[in-house]
Structure formats: C-alpha cells, structure tokens
Amino acid sequence: MKRNISVLLSLIVLAGLMLAACGTPATEAPAAATEAPAATEAPAAYEGMKVEAASCDYGGEFKSIEAVDASTVKITLCVPDPAFPSKIAFTSFAVQPAEYLESTGGNGDLLEKPIGTGPYMVDSWVRGDQLILTANPNYWGEKPADSTLVFKWSTESAQRLLELQSGTVDGIDNVGPDDFATVQGDSNLALYTRPALNIMYIGFNNNPQVEGFDNTKNPLANEKVRQAIAMGIDRQRIVDNFYPAGSEVADYFTPCAIPNGCIGDKWYGFDAAAAKALLTEAGYPDGFETVLNYRDVVRGYLPDPNVVAQDLQAQLKENLNITLKIEVMESGAYLAAADAGQLQGLYMLGWGADYPDQTNFLGYHFGAGASKQFGDKFDDITSALDSGAQLASDAERAPFYEAANNAIRTHVPMIPVAHGGSAVAFKASVTGAHASPLGNENFSVMSNGGDTFVWMQNAEPISLYCADETDGESLRACEAVTQSLLGYETGGTAVEPVLAESYEASADLTEWTFHLRPGVLFSDGSTLDANDVVTSLSVQWDAANPLHTGNTGAFSYWSGLFGAFLNAPAQ
C-alpha cells in the first residue's frame, strides 16, 4: 500500500524528551557499625571521548561528537539540519563496540563478522553460496520469530521465482516484470508491491581527461552533447517495454512523492531531430564512439539491465549515430569505480530512498560532498542544495530545490529515466510478511512456522561493514545485525528511537543530544556506551583515524550526507 511520505518531515521536529533522573527512595538509618567498614576504592570516572573539528572551515557538516557521559551522546553540527534524525537513522551509521573496531583495524574480520545489537548475529558466510544469521541471545528487543535467517541470492528473477514456487525459499526480492501476474495467480504465494521511491539514471563522466579520450576531446565534457543525448533517448519506450506495473518515466531525478521532488522545469522530451541538430552544433555531426558501463544486478529501479543496455545502444545508434560499446562490470568494482569518477562514457545506475527527503536524492548525488561519479561539480547546483538543506519547512526549501532541478536539467550530469515499480513475494503462509518502501524489510517479524527463514535476493552482499557499502544486498543483511541511534518503522518511513531511547535538539537544529537505551548488550556480551557511538561515527568522519579503512575506504554515505571528511588528504 502506498504510504504518505510527507509525514516524515513532521517527525523531524524535536521528538525526544529527556529522561528525568529518578530519585533514590529514602531508607531507615542503618544500625551503628561495631567495626569501621573496610575502605573501598571509588569507581573510576567515565572517560568520555570527544572528536572535534578545530573549525567548520574544513567543509563538512559535523563540528563535534562527544560522549557527555556513559549514556549520553551530543553531536554538534556546523549548520542546521532538519533531516538529521532521518540521516543518523540509516544503516551506515550503525554502532559497533569500540574495542572490536580497534581490534580489527577497521577492516579484516569487521567486513564479514560485525558485532551488533540487532536481533541476529552472523553464524557463517560461505562466499558464493549463503549467509547464515542466528538469533542474538543478548538482543534487547523482542526475539526474532524464527531463530535462523538465511540469505541466498540469484541474479535471475526467473530463478528466484522458481525457488519460491518449489518451496526452497520463503521470500524473494524484485519479482520480474513479467512475473507479477504469475505470483498473483498462485494461491500459495503472495505479492507485496513497493512504491516507486527510486530513480534509474544514465550517468556521464564530464571530466575532459577521462581515459580513452584525447585529454580535451571527451565528447561528454561538452554540455550540448549531453543535452543532445538527453533529447535523443525515448525513455517512455524503455519504461513501456522493460518495466513492471507501477513504474513511470522520470521527469525529475527525485520521485514526486518526496516533498519538493518535482518542482521546476520537466526533463527534455524525446525529439530525435532536435537532438541530432544539437549534436551537430556541438561539433559531432557524424556521432562518435564511447562505452556504456553497467553491472548485471537487478534492482527495483532497473529490473533487467541487459535488455535496457541493448535498447540504449540501439536508440543512440539510430538517433544520433553514437556507437556504444557495452561493458559489464562486477558489482563491487563497478560501484567503487563510479564513486571514484573512473567510469568512462555513459553508465547505468540508480538509487532507492534511504529516507524520503531531498537531501537523500539531490543532496547525496549532486551536493558539494557528493561522490565524483559525474565528474566536475556545478556551483549553481551545489549552492542551491546547501541552502535548501538547512531550512526546516518545505515552503522555505522549495525555491532552492526548484533552482537545483533547473540547473541539473541545464547541465545534464545524468539523464533520469524511470521510477521503477517493484515487488517482493512470499509464501502465502508466511506471517509478518511485508514490503518496505525503503527496501529494508524486517525479517525478525517474519515466520514460516518453523525455525529457519530463507530469503533470496538479487546478489551476494559485498561486505557486512555497511559504513563503507552502498549496495542494497549488503545493507539489508547489516540491518538484521547492527543498529543505529534511530531507525525506521517496520514497513514504513517514520523515524523511531532504537539505541537512543530519546533525543532532543537545540532551537537552531545544530546541537543534537541522544540518550542511550539502558542495559543494551552487543552480541559479544559487551555493554553499549557512549564511547561506542563516538568511535563508530568518528572512524567514518575522520580520514586521519587509523580505523578509517573499511572495504574500499570510500565511506560514501558519510560524505554524501554530511559533506567533507575531517582531516581529508589534500587533493
């Protein structure tokens, strides 16, 4: 069922109340001692960590992270951020024990054996086969409905459906576009659709020095060439032929269900003649040759990447005489290359909402701290996004997001193609089954009536240190094991307390204080305290921290949502 996305912003208003300190009940005076009690050593004072920027001139959003005491964390920002609760709730900002992070050196075992506070913990991971999670005996919440959770994967939607029909798995992700009716017509199965809170886009690297082209002759560095390609692709044809019900052509990068997503001028309509004329004006009357990169991984925003790539190849050859050489890359290497701005030519990528706000769509992709995937930044885009992100109301933010949308249309760092409808499917007998608009289904509430729940998704996780991952398969597995200060409601988008029992913000939304839930244990039996939070966040923030390593060391969500790293090396 489609949910009211706009309700989330109202939840960003100061939601937490500080816990009142409980008084100690009075007791009768003890009888006089006949012997002086032995002296006892006073407990050591809590040594709370604090990581702080000397000033905000370094360019990021964070000013400091401080463990005020064992159960209180204060985060001070350089600028107001009304979306901060939604950001800090995301999986990438989950908390692990400081001692464990230090013992792993920020990588190693951390990549495959996270220590979390979630309902499950890692039992075993057989690369290429399956990931097995078991119930966390120290979990502070309601124990999982099934004690074992198994992740399996297949890139083929037909194979995933066959596994579900045969009963070897209990649920599958991203039902194929042609299989919706099959699932709906089978009384043993149940289909759950997701709202299309995503975007599939064709990206460009506008850097004139992209490898493979003469330094000054990368055609995609020319804005008119990018505009011509935008006009020369029939996006409606792609959606009609290769996307399931509930999908639509994207006239803007951000889905319209998100406040200020669809304001400003709509995207270019398909006009092959005008596109050809503009390409000629740009100096390429005979077209040119380049590459089209993608990864063969199914997503809700891209249900069949192979056929879409072939259609783009055919369209650009026919309409603009642009010859595309298709190159398929392994998923992890592809994402790393995109984030580093190392992909040549054109490429296909997409995004699903982590939280429903423009900072997660435009801010993450085109802001000053965003990745290098599109090449050089555009000042009129980044300045508008910086201004819009600091304002609390949709009405105040609207002019800035309108300006950003119009500037993106002018500069064409990418072409928005589709907001893809998608669905998950389960055995009809599964209790607690649901689809999440954020793609973060909560498996701890699901049961097949036995002890083991088996889920099949599109691909294997890249790693389980999700501070340094962006793929949905990794994030979904991490969400079962690790938790953040805040989180999202099951099957919805509202922010709710998780490891923080309550929180409050200053009037100017720059100082956020979180009060940790008492008595929370990690799966290894250690107790959660404020220093664990400071360490887990600061290793991402501070590029000089020896634990700032991870899988690739990109920490893309941090820079995408919070801007520059502290102590970032000089470019």
C-alpha positions as CSV (number, residue, x, y, z in Angstrom):
1,M,0.0,0.0,0.0
2,K,1.4,3.4,-0.9
3,R,2.3,5.4,2.2
4,N,2.1,9.1,2.9
5,I,5.8,10.1,2.6
6,S,5.4,13.7,3.5
7,V,4.6,12.8,7.1
8,L,8.2,12.1,7.8
9,L,9.3,15.7,7.8
10,S,6.9,16.5,10.6
11,L,8.6,13.8,12.7
12,I,11.9,15.6,12.4
13,V,10.5,18.3,14.7
14,L,12.1,17.8,18.2
15,A,10.7,14.4,19.1
16,G,12.6,13.3,22.2
17,L,12.1,14.3,25.7
18,M,15.0,14.0,28.2
19,L,14.6,11.2,30.7
20,A,14.0,12.6,34.2
21,A,16.5,11.3,36.7
22,C,14.9,9.0,39.2
23,G,15.3,9.9,42.9
24,T,16.6,7.3,45.4
25,P,13.9,6.2,47.8
26,A,14.5,7.1,51.5
27,T,15.5,4.2,53.8
28,E,15.9,3.8,57.5
29,A,19.2,4.7,59.0
30,P,21.4,1.6,59.4
31,A,22.3,0.3,62.8
32,A,25.6,1.6,64.1
33,A,28.5,-0.5,63.0
34,T,30.6,-2.2,65.7
35,E,33.6,-2.1,63.4
36,A,34.6,0.5,60.9
37,P,33.9,-0.8,57.4
38,A,36.9,-1.6,55.1
39,A,37.8,1.3,52.8
40,T,36.5,0.7,49.2
41,E,38.0,2.3,46.1
42,A,35.7,4.8,44.4
43,P,34.7,3.8,40.9
44,A,36.7,5.4,38.2
45,A,35.1,8.4,36.5
46,Y,33.8,7.7,33.0
47,E,36.3,8.9,30.4
48,G,34.1,10.1,27.6
49,M,35.6,10.6,24.2
50,K,35.2,13.7,22.1
51,V,36.2,14.2,18.5
52,E,36.1,17.8,17.3
53,A,36.9,19.9,14.3
54,A,39.1,22.9,15.0
55,S,36.7,25.0,13.0
56,C,34.0,24.4,10.3
57,D,36.3,25.7,7.6
58,Y,37.1,22.1,6.6
59,G,33.8,22.0,4.7
60,G,31.8,19.2,6.5
61,E,28.6,19.3,8.5
62,F,29.9,17.8,11.8
63,K,31.6,20.1,14.4
64,S,32.0,17.6,17.2
65,I,30.8,14.2,18.6
66,E,31.0,13.8,22.3
67,A,30.3,11.2,25.0
68,V,28.9,13.5,27.6
69,D,28.6,10.5,30.0
70,A,28.2,6.8,29.5
71,S,24.6,7.1,28.3
72,T,24.6,10.5,26.6
73,V,26.0,11.5,23.2
74,K,26.0,15.0,21.9
75,I,26.5,15.8,18.2
76,T,27.1,19.4,17.2
77,L,26.7,20.5,13.6
78,C,28.2,23.4,11.7
79,V,24.9,24.2,10.1
80,P,21.2,23.5,10.9
81,D,20.0,20.1,9.5
82,P,16.2,19.4,9.9
83,A,16.8,16.0,8.2
84,F,19.4,14.9,10.7
85,P,17.3,12.3,12.5
86,S,16.4,10.6,9.2
87,K,20.1,10.6,8.2
88,I,21.5,9.3,11.5
89,A,18.9,6.5,11.5
90,F,20.4,5.0,8.4
91,T,22.2,1.6,8.4
92,S,25.6,3.1,7.5
93,F,25.7,4.9,10.9
94,A,25.2,1.7,13.0
95,V,27.1,1.3,16.2
96,Q,29.6,-1.5,17.0
97,P,31.8,-1.9,20.1
98,A,34.8,0.5,20.1
99,E,37.1,-2.3,21.3
100,Y,36.0,-4.5,18.4
101,L,36.6,-1.8,15.8
102,E,40.0,-1.2,17.2
103,S,40.9,-4.9,17.3
104,T,40.0,-5.4,13.6
105,G,42.0,-2.3,12.5
106,G,38.8,-1.0,10.7
107,N,38.7,-3.9,8.2
108,G,39.6,-7.6,8.3
109,D,37.1,-9.6,10.4
110,L,34.9,-6.4,10.5
111,L,33.9,-6.9,6.9
112,E,32.4,-10.4,7.5
113,K,31.7,-10.6,11.2
114,P,30.1,-7.4,12.5
115,I,29.3,-7.3,16.2
116,G,25.9,-5.6,16.7
117,T,22.9,-5.0,18.9
118,G,20.3,-6.3,16.4
119,P,18.0,-9.3,16.5
120,Y,20.5,-11.5,14.7
121,M,24.3,-12.2,14.6
122,V,26.5,-13.8,12.0
123,D,26.8,-17.6,12.2
124,S,28.6,-18.3,9.0
125,W,29.2,-16.9,5.5
126,V,30.0,-19.3,2.7
127,R,31.0,-16.9,-0.1
128,G,29.2,-17.6,-3.3
129,D,26.6,-19.8,-1.5
130,Q,24.8,-18.4,1.5
131,L,24.9,-16.2,4.6
132,I,23.5,-17.7,7.8
133,L,22.4,-15.5,10.8
134,T,21.2,-16.8,14.1
135,A,19.2,-15.1,16.9
136,N,21.3,-12.8,19.1
137,P,20.8,-14.1,22.7
138,N,21.6,-10.6,24.0
139,Y,19.1,-8.8,21.9
140,W,17.3,-6.1,24.0
141,G,14.1,-6.2,21.9
142,E,11.5,-8.9,21.1
143,K,13.3,-12.1,19.9
144,P,13.0,-13.0,16.2
145,A,10.0,-15.0,15.1
146,D,12.4,-17.6,13.5
147,S,15.7,-18.2,15.2
148,T,17.7,-18.6,11.9
149,L,17.8,-16.3,8.9
150,V,19.4,-17.5,5.7
151,F,20.3,-15.1,2.8
152,K,20.7,-16.7,-0.6
153,W,20.9,-14.9,-4.0
154,S,20.5,-15.2,-7.7
155,T,20.8,-12.5,-10.4
156,E,17.9,-14.1,-12.4
157,S,14.4,-13.2,-11.4
158,A,13.1,-16.4,-13.0
159,Q,15.4,-18.5,-10.8
160,R,14.3,-16.6,-7.7
161,L,10.6,-17.3,-8.5
162,L,11.3,-21.0,-9.2
163,E,13.0,-21.3,-5.8
164,L,9.9,-19.7,-4.2
165,Q,7.5,-21.9,-6.1
166,S,9.4,-25.0,-5.2
167,G,9.4,-24.1,-1.5
168,T,13.2,-23.9,-1.1
169,V,13.0,-20.2,0.0
170,D,10.3,-18.3,1.9
171,G,10.6,-14.9,0.2
172,I,12.2,-13.3,-2.8
173,D,13.2,-9.7,-3.8
174,N,12.4,-7.9,-7.0
175,V,9.8,-10.1,-8.7
176,G,10.5,-10.0,-12.5
177,P,8.3,-7.6,-14.5
178,D,6.6,-10.5,-16.3
179,D,6.0,-12.5,-13.2
180,F,3.7,-10.2,-11.2
181,A,0.6,-11.9,-12.7
182,T,2.1,-15.4,-12.1
183,V,2.6,-14.7,-8.4
184,Q,-0.8,-13.1,-8.1
185,G,-2.4,-16.1,-9.7
186,D,-0.8,-18.6,-7.4
187,S,-2.8,-19.2,-4.2
188,N,0.4,-20.5,-2.5
189,L,2.2,-17.1,-3.0
190,A,1.6,-13.5,-2.0
191,L,2.8,-10.4,-3.8
192,Y,3.7,-7.2,-2.0
193,T,4.4,-4.1,-4.1
194,R,6.6,-1.2,-3.2
195,P,6.0,2.4,-4.0
196,A,8.5,3.7,-6.7
197,L,10.7,5.7,-4.3
198,N,13.7,5.2,-6.6
199,I,15.4,6.5,-9.7
200,M,17.2,4.8,-12.6
201,Y,19.5,7.2,-14.5
202,I,22.1,7.3,-17.2
203,G,25.2,9.0,-15.9
204,F,28.0,10.8,-17.6
205,N,31.6,11.5,-16.6
206,N,32.1,15.1,-17.8
207,N,35.8,15.2,-17.0
208,P,37.7,16.1,-20.2
209,Q,40.6,13.8,-19.1
210,V,38.6,10.6,-18.9
211,E,40.9,7.7,-20.0
212,G,40.2,6.6,-23.6
213,F,39.7,10.0,-25.0
214,D,42.2,12.7,-26.1
215,N,42.6,14.9,-23.0
216,T,40.4,17.7,-24.4
217,K,38.2,15.7,-26.6
218,N,35.9,13.6,-24.3
219,P,32.6,14.4,-26.1
220,L,30.7,14.1,-22.9
221,A,32.6,17.0,-21.4
222,N,30.5,19.2,-23.8
223,E,27.2,20.2,-22.3
224,K,25.5,20.4,-25.6
225,V,26.4,16.8,-26.3
226,R,24.9,15.7,-23.0
227,Q,21.8,17.7,-23.8
228,A,21.5,16.1,-27.2
229,I,21.7,12.6,-25.7
230,A,19.0,13.6,-23.2
231,M,16.7,14.5,-26.1
232,G,17.8,11.5,-28.2
233,I,16.6,8.8,-25.9
234,D,13.0,7.6,-25.9
235,R,12.6,7.0,-22.1
236,Q,8.9,6.2,-22.5
237,R,9.8,3.3,-24.8
238,I,12.1,1.9,-22.1
239,V,9.5,2.0,-19.4
240,D,6.8,0.6,-21.5
241,N,8.8,-2.3,-22.7
242,F,11.0,-3.3,-19.8
243,Y,9.4,-2.1,-16.5
244,P,6.6,-3.6,-14.5
245,A,3.3,-2.1,-13.5
246,G,3.6,0.9,-11.1
247,S,6.6,2.3,-13.0
248,E,6.7,5.7,-14.6
249,V,9.0,7.9,-16.7
250,A,11.1,10.2,-14.5
251,D,10.6,13.8,-15.3
252,Y,12.8,14.7,-12.4
253,F,15.6,12.9,-10.5
254,T,13.6,12.7,-7.3
255,P,10.2,10.9,-7.1
256,C,7.3,13.2,-6.8
257,A,6.1,11.6,-3.5
258,I,9.0,13.3,-1.8
259,P,8.5,17.0,-0.9
260,N,9.9,19.4,-3.5
261,G,10.9,16.4,-5.7
262,C,9.1,17.6,-8.8
263,I,9.3,21.4,-9.0
264,G,10.9,23.4,-11.8
265,D,11.0,22.5,-15.4
266,K,10.3,18.9,-16.6
267,W,13.0,16.9,-18.3
268,Y,13.6,17.1,-22.1
269,G,11.1,15.3,-24.2
270,F,12.1,12.8,-26.8
271,D,13.0,14.7,-30.1
272,A,15.4,12.8,-32.4
273,A,15.6,15.6,-34.9
274,A,16.3,18.3,-32.4
275,A,18.9,16.1,-30.7
276,K,20.7,15.5,-34.0
277,A,20.8,19.2,-34.7
278,L,22.2,20.0,-31.3
279,L,24.8,17.3,-31.6
280,T,25.9,18.8,-35.0
281,E,26.0,22.2,-33.4
282,A,28.3,20.7,-30.7
283,G,30.7,19.6,-33.4
284,Y,29.8,15.9,-33.7
285,P,27.6,15.7,-36.9
286,D,28.7,12.1,-37.5
287,G,28.4,11.0,-33.9
288,F,31.2,9.3,-32.0
289,E,32.1,6.1,-30.2
290,T,32.1,5.6,-26.4
291,V,31.2,3.0,-23.9
292,L,28.1,2.1,-21.8
293,N,29.0,0.5,-18.4
294,Y,26.7,-1.3,-16.1
295,R,26.6,-4.1,-13.6
296,D,24.4,-7.2,-14.1
297,V,22.5,-6.8,-10.9
298,V,18.7,-6.5,-10.7
299,R,17.2,-3.6,-8.8
300,G,13.7,-2.2,-8.3
301,Y,14.9,0.8,-10.4
302,L,16.4,-1.5,-13.1
303,P,14.6,-4.8,-13.4
304,D,16.5,-6.1,-16.4
305,P,19.8,-4.2,-17.0
306,N,20.9,-6.3,-20.0
307,V,17.9,-5.5,-22.2
308,V,17.8,-1.9,-21.2
309,A,21.5,-1.6,-22.1
310,Q,20.9,-3.1,-25.5
311,D,17.9,-0.8,-26.2
312,L,20.0,2.3,-25.3
313,Q,22.7,1.0,-27.6
314,A,20.2,0.7,-30.5
315,Q,18.5,4.0,-29.8
316,L,21.7,6.1,-29.7
317,K,23.0,4.5,-32.9
318,E,19.7,5.1,-34.7
319,N,19.0,8.6,-33.5
320,L,22.5,10.2,-33.1
321,N,24.9,7.7,-34.8
322,I,26.6,7.3,-31.4
323,T,28.2,3.9,-31.1
324,L,28.1,2.4,-27.6
325,K,30.4,-0.5,-26.7
326,I,28.7,-2.3,-23.8
327,E,30.9,-3.2,-20.9
328,V,29.6,-5.2,-17.9
329,M,31.5,-5.0,-14.6
330,E,31.4,-6.8,-11.3
331,S,29.1,-5.0,-8.9
332,G,31.6,-4.1,-6.2
333,A,34.2,-2.9,-8.6
334,Y,31.6,-1.0,-10.6
335,L,30.3,0.9,-7.5
336,A,33.9,1.7,-6.5
337,A,34.8,3.0,-9.9
338,A,31.6,5.1,-10.2
339,D,32.2,6.7,-6.8
340,A,35.8,7.5,-7.7
341,G,34.8,9.0,-11.1
342,Q,36.7,6.4,-13.0
343,L,33.9,5.1,-15.3
344,Q,34.3,6.1,-18.9
345,G,31.5,7.2,-21.2
346,L,27.9,6.5,-20.2
347,Y,26.8,4.3,-17.4
348,M,23.6,3.0,-15.8
349,L,23.0,3.4,-12.1
350,G,20.1,4.1,-9.8
351,W,19.1,4.9,-6.3
352,G,16.4,3.8,-3.8
353,A,15.3,6.0,-1.0
354,D,17.2,5.6,2.3
355,Y,14.8,8.2,3.8
356,P,12.3,10.3,2.0
357,D,13.9,13.7,1.7
358,Q,15.6,15.7,-1.0
359,T,18.9,15.5,0.9
360,N,18.9,11.8,0.2
361,F,18.4,12.3,-3.6
362,L,19.7,15.6,-4.9
363,G,22.0,16.3,-1.9
364,Y,23.6,12.9,-1.9
365,H,24.2,12.8,-5.7
366,F,24.9,16.4,-6.7
367,G,25.9,18.3,-3.5
368,A,29.3,19.6,-2.7
369,G,30.2,16.5,-0.7
370,A,28.8,14.0,-3.2
371,S,30.8,11.4,-5.0
372,K,32.9,12.1,-8.1
373,Q,30.8,9.9,-10.4
374,F,29.6,12.8,-12.6
375,G,32.9,14.5,-12.8
376,D,33.2,18.2,-12.1
377,K,30.6,19.8,-9.8
378,F,28.4,22.7,-10.8
379,D,28.4,25.7,-8.4
380,D,24.8,26.7,-9.1
381,I,23.6,23.2,-8.2
382,T,25.8,22.8,-5.0
383,S,25.0,26.3,-3.7
384,A,21.2,25.8,-4.1
385,L,21.4,22.4,-2.4
386,D,23.5,23.7,0.5
387,S,20.9,26.4,1.2
388,G,17.9,24.2,0.8
389,A,19.2,21.5,3.2
390,Q,19.4,24.0,6.1
391,L,15.8,25.1,6.1
392,A,13.1,23.4,8.1
393,S,9.9,23.8,6.1
394,D,9.0,22.5,2.7
395,A,7.9,26.0,1.6
396,E,11.2,27.6,2.6
397,R,13.2,24.9,0.8
398,A,11.1,25.0,-2.4
399,P,12.9,27.9,-4.3
400,F,16.3,26.3,-3.7
401,Y,15.2,22.8,-4.9
402,E,13.5,24.3,-7.9
403,A,16.7,26.1,-8.8
404,A,18.7,22.9,-8.3
405,N,16.3,20.9,-10.5
406,N,16.5,23.5,-13.3
407,A,20.3,23.7,-13.1
408,I,20.5,19.9,-13.3
409,R,18.3,20.0,-16.4
410,T,20.7,22.5,-17.9
411,H,24.0,20.8,-17.1
412,V,22.8,17.2,-17.6
413,P,25.2,15.4,-15.3
414,M,22.8,12.5,-15.9
415,I,19.5,11.5,-17.6
416,P,16.7,10.5,-15.3
417,V,15.0,7.5,-16.9
418,A,12.5,5.8,-14.6
419,H,11.0,5.4,-11.2
420,G,10.6,1.7,-11.1
421,G,7.7,-0.2,-9.6
422,S,8.9,-3.3,-7.8
423,A,7.6,-6.1,-5.6
424,V,8.6,-8.8,-3.2
425,A,6.9,-12.2,-2.9
426,F,6.5,-14.7,-0.1
427,K,4.9,-18.0,0.6
428,A,1.3,-17.2,1.4
429,S,1.7,-18.9,4.7
430,V,4.4,-16.6,6.0
431,T,3.3,-14.4,8.9
432,G,4.6,-10.9,9.3
433,A,5.4,-10.6,5.5
434,H,5.6,-7.1,4.2
435,A,7.3,-4.8,1.7
436,S,9.2,-1.7,2.8
437,P,9.2,1.4,0.7
438,L,12.9,1.8,1.7
439,G,13.7,-1.8,0.7
440,N,14.7,-2.6,4.3
441,E,12.2,-5.4,5.2
442,N,12.4,-6.5,8.8
443,F,12.9,-10.3,8.8
444,S,12.8,-10.7,12.5
445,V,9.0,-10.3,12.5
446,M,8.5,-12.9,9.7
447,S,8.0,-16.6,10.2
448,N,7.3,-19.6,8.0
449,G,6.1,-21.6,11.0
450,G,9.4,-23.2,11.6
451,D,12.8,-22.2,12.9
452,T,14.6,-21.1,9.7
453,F,13.5,-18.3,7.3
454,V,15.2,-18.3,3.9
455,W,15.3,-15.1,1.8
456,M,16.6,-14.9,-1.7
457,Q,17.8,-11.6,-3.1
458,N,19.5,-10.3,-6.3
459,A,23.1,-10.6,-5.3
460,E,25.5,-11.5,-2.6
461,P,26.5,-8.8,0.0
462,I,29.8,-7.2,-0.8
463,S,30.7,-6.9,2.9
464,L,28.9,-6.6,6.2
465,Y,30.7,-3.4,7.3
466,C,28.0,-1.1,5.9
467,A,29.6,2.1,7.0
468,D,31.6,1.5,3.8
469,E,29.0,-0.1,1.5
470,T,26.2,1.3,-0.6
471,D,24.6,-1.8,-2.3
472,G,21.2,-2.9,-1.1
473,E,22.2,-6.5,-0.5
474,S,24.9,-5.6,2.0
475,L,22.7,-3.0,3.7
476,R,19.7,-5.4,4.1
477,A,21.9,-8.0,5.8
478,C,23.6,-5.4,8.0
479,E,20.2,-4.2,9.2
480,A,19.5,-7.6,10.8
481,V,22.7,-7.4,12.8
482,T,23.6,-3.8,13.6
483,Q,21.6,-0.8,14.7
484,S,21.8,2.9,14.7
485,L,20.8,5.5,17.3
486,L,17.5,5.8,15.5
487,G,15.8,3.7,12.9
488,Y,12.7,3.4,10.6
489,E,9.4,1.8,11.5
490,T,8.8,-1.7,10.1
491,G,7.4,-1.4,6.6
492,G,7.3,2.4,6.7
493,T,9.4,5.6,6.7
494,A,8.8,7.2,10.1
495,V,11.9,7.6,12.3
496,E,11.7,6.0,15.7
497,P,14.2,5.5,18.7
498,V,16.4,2.4,18.6
499,L,19.7,2.6,20.5
500,A,18.8,6.1,21.6
501,E,15.7,5.9,23.9
502,S,15.1,9.6,23.4
503,Y,16.7,12.7,21.9
504,E,16.3,16.4,21.6
505,A,17.7,19.3,19.5
506,S,18.6,22.9,20.1
507,A,16.3,25.5,18.7
508,D,18.6,26.2,15.8
509,L,18.9,22.4,15.0
510,T,22.7,22.4,15.3
511,E,23.0,20.5,18.6
512,W,21.5,17.0,18.9
513,T,21.6,15.1,22.2
514,F,20.9,11.4,22.3
515,H,20.1,9.4,25.5
516,L,21.1,5.7,25.1
517,R,18.7,2.9,26.0
518,P,19.9,1.4,29.3
519,G,21.2,-2.2,29.5
520,V,21.8,-2.8,25.8
521,L,24.3,-5.5,25.1
522,F,26.2,-6.3,21.9
523,S,26.1,-9.9,20.6
524,D,29.5,-10.5,22.2
525,G,28.1,-9.6,25.6
526,S,29.8,-6.2,25.9
527,T,27.7,-3.2,27.1
528,L,26.7,-0.4,24.8
529,D,28.0,3.0,26.0
530,A,28.5,6.5,24.5
531,N,32.1,5.8,23.5
532,D,31.0,3.1,21.2
533,V,28.8,5.6,19.4
534,V,31.6,8.2,19.2
535,T,34.0,5.6,17.9
536,S,31.6,4.1,15.3
537,L,30.8,7.6,13.9
538,S,34.2,9.2,14.1
539,V,36.1,6.5,12.2
540,Q,33.9,7.4,9.3
541,W,34.2,11.2,9.8
542,D,37.9,11.5,10.5
543,A,40.0,10.5,7.5
544,A,43.1,10.6,9.7
545,N,41.7,7.9,12.1
546,P,43.7,4.7,11.6
547,L,40.4,2.8,11.5
548,H,39.2,4.9,8.5
549,T,39.8,1.9,6.2
550,G,36.7,-0.2,5.7
551,N,36.3,-2.2,2.5
552,T,37.2,0.5,-0.1
553,G,37.7,3.4,2.3
554,A,35.2,5.5,0.4
555,F,32.6,5.8,3.2
556,S,30.3,7.2,0.5
557,Y,27.2,7.7,2.7
558,W,29.1,9.8,5.1
559,S,30.5,12.2,2.5
560,G,27.2,12.2,0.6
561,L,25.0,13.1,3.6
562,F,27.4,15.0,5.8
563,G,29.9,16.6,3.4
564,A,33.7,16.6,3.6
565,F,35.7,14.3,5.9
566,L,37.7,15.7,8.8
567,N,41.4,15.7,8.1
568,A,40.8,14.7,4.4
569,P,44.1,14.4,2.5
570,A,44.9,17.3,0.1
571,Q,43.6,16.8,-3.4
